[in-house]
Amino acid sequence: MTTAVNSSLDQPLIESIDAALSALGVSTRDSILLYLRKEYSISIEEIPQRIDELLQALHALLGYGARVIEKLVIARLIETGEIALADARGRTLGEIIVLSRMGRNQLKATD
């Protein structure tokens, strides 16, 4: 399933994913990005539109480690002020992206 993302979150999301993967080391980051490109035809630029596929691919590659990457991405989005901690608490990255698309008012209504 492909999830469209609010374009204002696209670049911060890409940067956050890049930073989370870089935490594993540059060569590991590059290897994961190559794997995503070759096995799933996902480039880093396409991630905002294919977040669900990205998360599934990371899970297939890293198992539970994919959840660690997801948490690092969420933490970076909170740190940079793209999302509020209260809005992220208890949610997956996919849920946060979908809710951000709906807008802040609807996000508050789901709490």
Backbone bond lengths (Angstrom), bond angles and torsions (degrees), N, CA, C in turn:
res aa  C-N    CA-C-N  psi(-1)  N-CA   C-N-CA  omega(-1)  CA-C   N-CA-C  phi
1 M - - - 1.449 - - 1.508 109.10 -
2 T 1.312 117.56 134.32 1.450 122.57 179.78 1.516 108.54 -102.44
3 T 1.319 115.97 136.41 1.445 121.67 -178.96 1.518 108.87 -114.88
4 A 1.311 117.49 124.93 1.457 120.71 175.24 1.520 107.72 -77.21
5 V 1.319 115.47 148.48 1.457 120.56 -175.40 1.511 109.30 -124.29
6 N 1.306 116.25 144.94 1.447 122.09 171.79 1.522 107.97 -54.42
7 S 1.331 117.01 123.25 1.464 120.29 -173.68 1.525 112.65 -59.80
8 S 1.327 118.63 -24.86 1.464 120.03 179.24 1.533 111.10 -68.52
9 L 1.320 117.24 -18.50 1.453 121.10 179.31 1.532 112.38 -97.35
10 D 1.327 117.26 -10.81 1.464 121.03 -175.85 1.529 112.68 -55.57
11 Q 1.310 117.74 -58.34 1.466 120.62 -175.76 1.531 112.20 -65.27
12 P 1.331 119.52 -45.54 1.469 118.57 176.34 1.531 112.60 -60.42
13 L 1.327 117.37 -34.67 1.460 120.80 177.98 1.527 110.46 -66.25
14 I 1.318 116.92 -45.99 1.468 121.11 177.53 1.520 110.26 -59.09
15 E 1.327 116.74 -46.33 1.464 121.08 -179.52 1.530 111.18 -64.09
16 S 1.325 116.80 -38.08 1.462 120.65 179.77 1.523 111.62 -68.51
17 I 1.311 117.08 -39.64 1.462 120.61 177.27 1.519 110.13 -66.79
18 D 1.319 116.64 -42.78 1.462 120.73 177.60 1.528 110.57 -60.04
19 A 1.316 117.50 -43.89 1.463 121.43 179.28 1.530 111.54 -65.39
20 A 1.331 116.78 -41.13 1.471 120.49 179.41 1.521 110.60 -63.85
21 L 1.317 117.34 -43.46 1.465 120.40 178.05 1.522 111.21 -68.41
22 S 1.319 117.11 -34.70 1.468 121.40 178.98 1.521 111.53 -66.32
23 A 1.331 116.73 -24.96 1.465 120.22 177.62 1.526 110.69 -62.36
24 L 1.324 116.79 -21.74 1.464 121.83 178.03 1.523 112.11 -83.63
25 G 1.329 115.91 -8.23 1.459 121.79 -176.45 1.518 109.21 112.73
26 V 1.310 115.88 147.59 1.462 121.26 -175.62 1.530 111.38 -62.47
27 S 1.308 117.79 -43.76 1.465 119.24 -178.48 1.524 111.19 -67.79
28 T 1.335 117.98 -35.17 1.466 120.88 176.96 1.517 109.75 -67.93
29 R 1.331 116.28 -43.06 1.472 121.04 176.62 1.520 110.31 -56.50
30 D 1.322 115.97 -49.66 1.460 120.38 -179.06 1.525 111.39 -61.82
31 S 1.317 116.72 -39.19 1.473 120.97 178.98 1.523 110.94 -65.20
32 I 1.318 117.56 -41.56 1.466 121.19 178.96 1.522 110.35 -65.69
33 L 1.328 116.93 -43.65 1.464 119.82 179.42 1.531 111.00 -64.07
34 L 1.323 117.06 -38.44 1.462 120.91 176.42 1.529 110.51 -64.14
35 Y 1.333 116.16 -44.33 1.468 121.57 177.36 1.531 110.47 -58.10
36 L 1.329 116.78 -45.16 1.464 120.88 179.66 1.522 111.22 -62.02
37 R 1.326 116.09 -40.35 1.463 120.72 179.53 1.526 111.60 -67.39
38 K 1.328 116.45 -46.58 1.465 120.36 -175.26 1.525 113.12 -75.11
39 E 1.322 117.47 -45.89 1.459 121.19 -173.86 1.534 114.13 -86.17
40 Y 1.322 117.22 -28.63 1.460 120.65 -174.25 1.530 113.18 -124.76
41 S 1.321 117.00 -0.96 1.471 122.02 -178.37 1.526 111.70 54.02
42 I 1.328 115.69 41.14 1.465 121.46 178.08 1.521 108.09 -112.70
43 S 1.326 116.20 118.81 1.466 120.34 173.37 1.524 107.47 -95.42
44 I 1.308 115.94 161.65 1.471 119.27 -178.53 1.532 110.99 -61.62
45 E 1.317 117.41 -30.38 1.463 120.85 179.32 1.526 112.49 -69.89
46 E 1.328 117.21 -24.82 1.468 121.88 -178.66 1.529 113.32 -87.80
47 I 1.299 117.11 -7.87 1.466 120.91 -173.93 1.526 113.31 -54.31
48 P 1.324 120.33 -44.88 1.474 118.09 -178.74 1.533 113.33 -58.48
49 Q 1.311 117.58 -34.21 1.456 120.61 -179.92 1.526 112.33 -85.22
50 R 1.331 117.52 -14.05 1.469 120.98 -175.10 1.530 111.29 -128.52
51 I 1.318 116.25 37.48 1.464 121.27 -173.96 1.534 111.72 -60.51
52 D 1.319 117.85 -39.89 1.465 119.94 -179.98 1.524 111.03 -63.66
53 E 1.328 116.31 -42.43 1.465 120.68 178.26 1.524 110.82 -65.26
54 L 1.328 116.23 -39.16 1.464 120.34 177.94 1.523 110.32 -60.26
55 L 1.314 116.98 -48.02 1.459 120.92 -177.77 1.525 111.21 -63.48
56 Q 1.324 117.07 -38.46 1.465 120.58 177.08 1.525 110.56 -66.04
57 A 1.329 117.16 -42.04 1.464 121.28 179.63 1.527 110.76 -64.81
58 L 1.333 116.99 -42.72 1.463 120.13 178.42 1.525 110.53 -63.84
59 H 1.315 116.55 -38.91 1.465 119.66 178.82 1.526 110.43 -64.76
60 A 1.329 116.82 -40.68 1.465 120.74 178.70 1.527 110.75 -63.58
61 L 1.310 116.45 -37.00 1.469 121.50 -177.76 1.526 112.65 -81.86
62 L 1.329 116.33 -43.96 1.466 120.72 -169.76 1.522 114.95 -109.94
63 G 1.321 117.59 -6.81 1.453 119.42 -176.41 1.521 110.18 60.99
64 Y 1.352 116.22 -133.02 1.460 120.04 -179.26 1.525 112.02 -61.30
65 G 1.317 117.63 -24.50 1.464 121.40 177.90 1.518 112.62 -58.25
66 A 1.335 117.20 -25.14 1.463 120.81 177.75 1.530 110.40 -63.17
67 R 1.319 116.21 -35.40 1.476 120.29 178.58 1.528 110.30 -66.83
68 V 1.318 116.71 -34.53 1.468 120.48 176.64 1.524 109.99 -63.83
69 I 1.328 116.52 -44.71 1.469 120.54 177.53 1.523 109.77 -61.08
70 E 1.319 116.35 -44.02 1.463 121.18 178.84 1.534 110.91 -58.16
71 K 1.321 116.71 -44.02 1.468 120.44 179.09 1.528 111.58 -65.51
72 L 1.326 117.53 -37.03 1.461 120.69 176.61 1.529 110.98 -64.01
73 V 1.330 116.48 -40.09 1.467 120.80 178.19 1.514 109.92 -63.75
74 I 1.319 116.95 -47.09 1.465 121.02 179.48 1.533 110.13 -60.96
75 A 1.318 116.93 -44.19 1.469 120.56 179.45 1.522 111.14 -59.84
76 R 1.316 116.93 -41.03 1.471 119.96 179.60 1.530 110.55 -67.47
77 L 1.324 117.84 -40.62 1.467 120.43 178.19 1.529 110.96 -63.05
78 I 1.321 116.66 -35.59 1.469 120.73 175.92 1.530 109.54 -69.14
79 E 1.332 115.86 -46.74 1.468 121.53 -178.17 1.527 112.21 -59.31
80 T 1.323 117.21 -37.48 1.463 120.70 -178.75 1.526 112.80 -86.38
81 G 1.339 116.26 -1.24 1.457 120.09 176.81 1.517 114.64 81.92
82 E 1.326 117.51 12.01 1.466 120.22 179.06 1.516 111.79 -73.71
83 I 1.330 116.24 -32.40 1.461 121.19 175.60 1.525 108.07 -135.81
84 A 1.318 115.91 154.02 1.463 120.62 178.85 1.518 109.67 -87.53
85 L 1.320 116.00 146.55 1.452 121.51 177.95 1.529 110.94 -55.17
86 A 1.318 116.66 -44.02 1.466 120.69 -179.37 1.528 111.50 -62.03
87 D 1.321 116.78 -33.74 1.464 120.72 179.42 1.521 111.48 -74.23
88 A 1.328 117.61 -28.02 1.458 122.21 -176.42 1.522 112.96 -89.05
89 R 1.301 117.05 -25.77 1.468 121.40 -173.79 1.524 111.91 -53.94
90 G 1.329 115.59 123.54 1.456 121.80 175.90 1.520 115.12 78.53
91 R 1.322 117.25 8.48 1.461 120.61 -177.69 1.527 111.46 -115.48
92 T 1.313 115.46 153.56 1.458 120.86 174.37 1.525 108.63 -83.42
93 L 1.315 116.01 166.62 1.464 120.21 177.86 1.524 110.45 -60.71
94 G 1.316 116.91 -42.39 1.464 120.18 178.75 1.521 112.17 -59.10
95 E 1.323 116.52 -43.11 1.466 120.59 178.32 1.523 111.00 -64.16
96 I 1.313 116.75 -41.48 1.462 120.96 179.90 1.519 110.66 -62.25
97 I 1.320 116.76 -42.41 1.462 120.83 -179.83 1.523 110.55 -64.10
98 V 1.330 116.98 -46.64 1.460 120.93 179.42 1.526 110.17 -60.95
99 L 1.321 116.76 -45.72 1.460 120.45 -178.81 1.521 111.84 -66.54
100 S 1.325 117.20 -35.07 1.468 119.30 178.72 1.517 110.29 -65.97
101 R 1.311 116.13 -30.13 1.455 121.48 177.42 1.521 110.92 -66.61
102 M 1.312 116.40 -33.56 1.464 121.06 -178.99 1.529 111.88 -73.66
103 G 1.295 116.04 -23.06 1.457 119.92 -179.20 1.506 111.79 104.18
104 R 1.290 115.47 156.72 1.456 122.37 -174.05 1.525 112.41 -61.74
105 N 1.323 119.24 -38.17 1.461 121.11 -178.47 1.513 111.82 -63.74
106 Q 1.323 117.46 -42.78 1.449 120.07 179.19 1.512 110.52 -71.55
107 L 1.332 117.55 -30.98 1.461 121.46 178.25 1.526 108.52 -61.67
108 K 1.304 118.09 -45.16 1.458 121.44 -179.48 1.527 110.45 -64.05
109 A 1.333 117.80 -34.49 1.465 121.29 -177.88 1.531 111.88 -67.84
110 T 1.356 117.93 -22.32 1.463 120.05 -178.93 1.503 112.97 -83.58
111 D 1.317 118.45 -11.34 1.478 121.46 -177.93 1.497 111.53 -72.40
